[in-house]
Amino acid sequence: MSWVRFLSEKHVLMLHAGGDSKRVPWANPMGKVFLPLPFLASDDPDGPVPLLFDHILALASSARHAFGDQGGLFIMTGDVLPCFDAFKMTLPEDSASIVTVPITLDIASNHGVVVTSTSESLAEGFTVSLVNDLLQKPTVEELVKKDAILHDGRTLLDTGIISARGRAWLDLVALGCSCQPMISELLGCKKEMSLYEDLVAAWVPSRHDWLRTRPLGDHLVNSLGRQKMYSYCTYDLQFLHFGTSSEVLDHLSGDASGIVGRRHLCSIPATTVSDIAASCVILSSEIAPGVSIGEDSLIYDSTVSGAVQIGSQSVVVGIHIPSEAPESFRFMLPDRHCLWEVPLVGHKERVIVYCGLHDNPKNSIHKDATFCGKPLEKVLCDLGIEESDLWNFKASSQERCLWNAKMFPILTYSEMLKLASWLMGLDDGRSKEKIALWRSAKRVSLEELHGSINFPEMCSGSSNHQADLAAGIAKACVNYGMLGRNLSQLCHEILQKESLGLEICKKFLDQCPKFQEQNSRILPKSRAYQVEVDLLRACGDEAKAIELEHKVWEAIAEETASAVRYGFREHLLESSGKPPSEKNHISLSQPRRTKVELPVRVDFVGGWSDTPPWSLERAGCVLNMAITLEGSLPIGTIIETTNEKSGISIQDDAGNALHIEDPRTIKTPFEVNDPFRLVKSALLVTGIVQEHSTGLAIKTWANVPRGSGLGTSSILAAAVVKGLLQISDGDESNENVARLVLVLEQLMGTGGGWQDQIGGLYPGIKFTSSFPGIPLRLQVVPLLASPQLISELQQRLLVVFTGQVRLAHQVLHKVVTRYLQRDNLLISSIKRLTELAKAGREALMNCEVDELGEIMSEAWRLHQELDPYCSNEFVDRLFAFSQPYSSGFKLVGAGGGGFSLILAKDAEKAKELRQRLEEHPEFDVKIYDWSISL
């Protein structure tokens, strides 16, 4: 089993890879956790998207809600992929809990069932009750006897999701701190301890007698048995169960098949030299020409050479058929079969195992036992195999079944495949040659196999295989492609190769100048530099990687400026009728003064899709709104000419002042702490510096808290740019100003997109789209909000300053880097945000405000995927407190602090929530009066 642990001062989150590694092929025992990849909405063939630190932090954020920020253990031990809203989860204190869901009795017969007391604590959407007993695959009679059937005729399914809080958590920590002797004892006696069964049984008194018969059972009872376990039954939890190979295939081809990515980290031949069904799923595998794979099959971690036919609805795992097979070689795996290969301790050879998709290995031979889909008794009769060949014990001492039948021979690879065809009934039945070979071979049962798998060799072989595949994909990407793959992740896979991984990465690094030169006209420099940075890090040269990162950001600035400047005159200004020499010329004989005041913006959904380089390469969509705060426009500037012949004076609302005698001395890059770099950048992008011949005085203000998330910096930049263009008779149109601010932010070094300045420049609610290309095109579509919609929003929407400060550029750096790396999870998340922006527009146009709240909440979850640090304990508590009153909530902007939007369920709930927040001693927040700026 594969675990990743996230530790902080208060929180522990442990995640399981998703089931038993012997049955679920993506459970990776190498210390990484992978989501079941077929369920990632992606067509990226680069391979597994690891649930690494950033992604784990996003899940940790959700776990905090369930624990009320008090810490504990949250663990998924079952073979299920759950989906639930942690905001709604309130787990019992000072106890252990197991998450359950009601199911019908026929499903319960194949799963674990939790028996609870009749005294229950009821709440909206869930039920909490004391656990009395735990049952495994119970019959209906057992369920009745144990009083496990609910009043509606269902019973409680054990999902394997377990938590421990308070005293139960402290007991577990104490046990963990003293567990080394226990581990040594287990290793010494070579016995097993099951987290799923033994640990949980320690919290259920009715299971103590059974537990004391297990290894170290007394120790577990004495250490943990003082606390109770509760069932947390949630009625809206959804999950996919992966208990059997059949269930895996059902999920891959079922209702969710539309979002299943069917090719990951694989090499497959052209359709003209192979017959591979479009619906089959191929993961971490190399398929040779001449192979046939049927519909809805799953191939994982395998090498399949020519002349192999794999039927429909079949599962192939870990098979590596040698490519040097003789020309006469041919192997067929029938429909609805499983084929896998594992190394064994004490054997050089690997054993090939096979069975029917629906075979139950525990069924007795004299009842319903099947092998390869046919009655086991008939199979033995047809092949001439005696029961004594398979079982060397008396039938009365143990049930004879496929599980303990010595069926699978350990021979050379070609001999094992030959006998596999024979045992599956595809060759001559009573072949003397084959039955003699089979009888003379050392054979193992599934039971023996389970206890003697050579896990280190299996893991090493799998890692090297995936590294070879990743190296092949990376090579093709560098030699033939446009660097569209995630080279950082591919290198991560390549470096798993024990000896050659580093050398392979160094070869790719040496090719960087070549592919940059070959693709210089169409490959963005920012992407090319990022690839080189990733390769440098893969090769261990961190110093050079850090040095080259500056070029990445310089390239983004150049690309943004190029997209905006294209088609414009020298200084991006359109001043029709004036020759270039007169543009931006401010005459002493024409004293001028201009004042620009702008609102702030709140974004409902779509942020990040407006940010270069995404917006330069892909479509962006943002839904946002311009608002006033406390009855005024909070951001503004006054620019006026002075009697001086030259020089520019700048003053801000913090008391900072600067006089620049010669504006031509303004050069980039600016110091990070320069308080005037915004105004300086505005002077550069408007061309005032080049044509300036009179004095200017510029005063700026922003009456909002620093790090508010309301787009303050960009909107102030828009105000200054607009003012400079007004005073110099430049093109002060909102579209031109918005694009100039995009360049300005790149010059400042802060980065940023177009949504902030659009939000402040254009009044009201608007849906803005950007279309990549040169020039970058923006389309702003105002929403003609009805008086009813405006009234409802202003009554229900709370604009709350959290008091937490976070600067957007700190977040932006990480998100942009992940995009440049072609991080698959980030790309799919931003795509979803653009879809939600369109849905939000429709909701507002139809005056469906509650739906907008749901969209805001989903957008907030996506923001936490993009940046796990965009929330914190205070924000989590604020939103958890607001949950009963609200339809949705999110932080505005990049998150991490600043302002939040909380959409109440109605006007009365808004008033009640506002009063409670203002009176609550834990929340030192300020709720602003606001109105839509029209």
Buried (B, 14 or more C-beta within 10 A) or exposed (E): BBBBEBEEEEBBBBBBBBBBBBBBBBBBBBEBBBBBBBBBBBEBBBBBBBBEEBBBBBBBBBBBBBBBBEBBBBBBBBBBBBEBBBBBBBBBBEBBBBBBBBBEBEEBBEBBBBBBEEEBEEEEEBBBBBBBBBBEEBEBEBBEEBEBBBEEEBBBBBBBBBBBBBBBBBBBBEBEEEBEEBEEBBEEEEEEBEBBBBBBBBBBBEBBEBBBEBBBBBBBBEBBBEBBBBBBBBEEBEBBBBBBBBBBBBBBBEEEBEEBBBBBBBBBBEEEEBEBBEBBBBBBBBBBEBBBBBBBBBBBBBBBBBBBBBBBBBBBBBBBBEEEBEEEBEBBBBBBBBBBBBBBEEEEBBBBBBBBBEBBBEBEBEEEBBBBBBEBBEBBEEBBBEEEBBBEEEEEEEBBBBBBBBBBBBBEBBBBBBBBBBBBBEBEEEBEEBBEBBEEBEBBBBBBBEEBBBBEBBBBBBBBBBBBBBBBBBBEBBEEBEBEBBBBBBBBBBBBBEEBBBEBBBBBBEBBEEBBEEBEEEBBBBBBBBBBBBBBBBBEBEEBBEEBBEBBBBBBBBBBBBBBBEEBEEBBBEBEEEEEEEBBBBEEEEEBEBEBBBBBBBBBBBBBBBBBBBBBBBEBBBBBBBBBBEEEBBBBBBBBBBEBEBBBBBBBEEEEEBEBEEBEEBEBBBEEEBBBBBBBBBBBBBBBBBBBEBBBBBBBBBBBBEBBBBBBBBBBBBBBBBBBBBBBBBBBEBBBBBBBBBBBBBBBBBBBBBBBBBBBBBBBBBBBBBEBEEBBEBEBEEBEBEEEBBEBBBBBBBBBBBEBEBBBBBBBBBBBBBBBBBBBBBBBBBBBBBBBBBBBBEBBBEBBBBBBBBBBBBBBBBBBBBBBBBBBEBBBBBBBBBBEBBBBBBBBBBBBBBBBBBBBBBEEBBBBBBEEBEEEEEBEBEBBEBBBBE
